[in-house]
């Protein structure tokens, strides 16, 4: 019998892609990949080490998985990913249940690590330079539902924001070759992927490490030619590199959704400068204005940091006014996390935790009202939706209720449209819906295609 291996992938969708590569490498060698943690002989936790909450989740998960050495079949526990890269020695010192650490540059060595551990070795440390990692074509076994998936077009980061450790953990920014990306997308389409999420730490810098110019529009046009891909969603577009060419590409290419995830973190120029960001408030307003002028139905998502060192009450009021003025469709807020070995952690005027949380909560209250109003504005609109699944117990004699997503809803982070239909759909199917009601973050709709067919 082959060894049974289970995976737990934490953190961002870029981690998901890395886990899928490791799963494929292990499956190729004959290992059995299972979902039941308590039956696994090997468990690999792909950790996140970005902010304190993520680190705590990773540590707790490792502790919980380690308990299967007493209660389950577990023989080997591996910590992979960002937390392992950042705290390898500390993990071995504080968590004896962990048998190996595999850093962000070492995923391709996962088979060797597993084989060494099964042969009896312990405290195996595999930490290769992440900047030297091979970014060529890799087969993956998708862990997302079969109808959507992520493709990572670059690795690492050169932005060096003062609050962030990603460049240390992931290396310098390196764009993948377009031919490798396209081959991967073709594989995914052949497997039934209909919605493709384009990810990297900053997708708008794709190709700038080659010649100083963003090649994202060119890449997107090539991806859009892949048969079978129906929706293309853009995640993590930094505002300073949202060019006119990119805006035109989004506007003109039917497969590219009118949705942009643009993490801005703040709007006050003094705070942005201390953050090491490369845009100003005026530039933010200009790019948002241009997106909405050229693409009137664009859905804009962003993230903010509340309580950055030195953020004054005036800075915070300015941020609240900015949120009210711009009216983002989707918005998330993090309380600033003081990460060791970052310039921001050493800055004066650190803000107390309770005050950071207060500011975070106030921003989310503001956005809750805006989100509710934006949702109400959608009532009466017709739009294409992707079926996620049927909601059990909601059917009646004449109709079924499905959870679905519109172009405005990225999986796992945004809302749903709850669709009433007399038709029978599978997950990943598309239909046309009319919005008939709205909650704060979710919509209600009826199936227009069924009406047309009838």
Buried (B, 14 or more C-beta within 10 A) or exposed (E): EEBBBBBBBBBBBBBBBBBBBBBBBBBEEEBBBBEEBBBBBBBBBBBBBBBEEBBEBBBEBBEEBBBBBEEBBBBBBBBBBBBBBBBBEEBBEEBEBBBBBBBBBBBBBBBBBBEBBBEEEEEBBBBBEBBEBEBEBBBBBBBBBEBBBBBBBBBBBBBEBBBBBBBBBBBEBBBBEBEBBBBBBBBBBEBBBBBBBBBBBBBBBBBBBEEEEBBBBBBBBBBBEBEBBBBBBBBBBBBBBBBEEBBEBBBEBEBBBBBBBBBBBBBBBBBBEBBBBBBBBEBBBBBBEBBEEBBEEBBBBBBBBBBBBBBEEEBBEBBBEBBEEBBBBBBBBBBBBBBEEBBBBEBEEBBEEEBBEBBBEBBBEBBEEBBBEBBBEBBEEEBBBBBBEBBEEEEEEEBBBBBBBBBBBBBEEBBBBBBBBBBEBEBBBBBBBBBEBBBBBBBBBBBBBBEEEE
